[in-house]
Each structure stands twice: as structure tokens, then as C-alpha cells.
Amino acid sequence: MVNLVAIVAILLAVGPLTVWGVRLARRHRRVAFGAASLLLLFGVNFSTDPPPPPRIEAAKPGGEEAGDDEPK
């Protein structure tokens, strides 16, 4: 119950600030676009993993030992 009250209080506090920010952004579109672009360029903190190598370049299990198992 306490969590619900806290969530409602936060929403009531942030709501007017959001409306004010949207109105300000509409008045100053170029500045808002620039600020959003800078936030997207420098503010987003995420990392990406490189894609896995193709199957042809993937290493065989056992490495060089796999060659010794082949019949001659």
C-alpha cells in the first residue's frame, strides 16, 4: 500500500514538469532536437557484442588434436 502511495506521489510531482518540458520543446524545436541528439549520442550507455564468426571460420573443437584422429 505504501508503494502505491509513493508511485502516485511521484507521478503527481513529475506530471507538471513533463507538461512544461513538452511545451518548452515545442517553442524551441531546434534546441530540443539538438539536446535530444546529444543525449542519444553521449548519454546512452550500452555495449554491443560483436557477431559470432561464420561457421567456416569457427574453430574446430580440439584444435590441432582433431587432425591426429583422422585415418591416414
N, C-alpha and C positions, 0 to 999 in steps of 0.2 A: 504494500500500500504506500509505503514511504517513497519507493522508487517511482511510482506513478505520479505522485505529487511533485517530485523533483523533475521529472520529464515535462510535465505540464508547465511548471515554473520556468524551465529553460526555454521551452517553445514560446511562452508569452514574452520572455525577455528578448529573444533573438528575432521574433517576428517583425517588430517595427524597424529594427536595424536592417533586416533584409529588404523590406519595402523601401526604405530610404536609399539603400545601396542600388537597387534596381532603378529608382528614379534618377539618381545621380549618374548612373551609367548611361541612361537614355539621353541625358543632357550633354554628356561629354563622351560621345561614342568612340572617338579616336583614342582618347586617353584610356578608356576602359578596354579597348581592343589591345592596345599596347601593353597594358598591365596584365591582361589575361595571357597574352603571348609570352611575356617574361616569366609569369608564374608557371606556364606549361613547360617552358624551356629549362628553367633552373629550379623550380620548386618541386617538380615531380621526382621523387627519389625511388627509382625501381631499377632492378637489374634484369638482364635477359641472359639466358643460357644460349650458347651457340648451338646450331642444329647438329644432330648426330651425323657422323660421316656416312657416305653412301655405303651400301653393302660390299661393293667391290673393294673399297679402301679399308674396310673394317678389319681389324687384326684377328687372326685365327686363334682359337683357344689353344694354349700350349706354346705358341710362338714357334721357335725353331725345333722344338721336340716333335712337332707334328710331322716333320719331314722324315724323321727316323722311323716312323711307324709304317711308312709306305713300302710295299714289296718291291724288290729290285729285279 
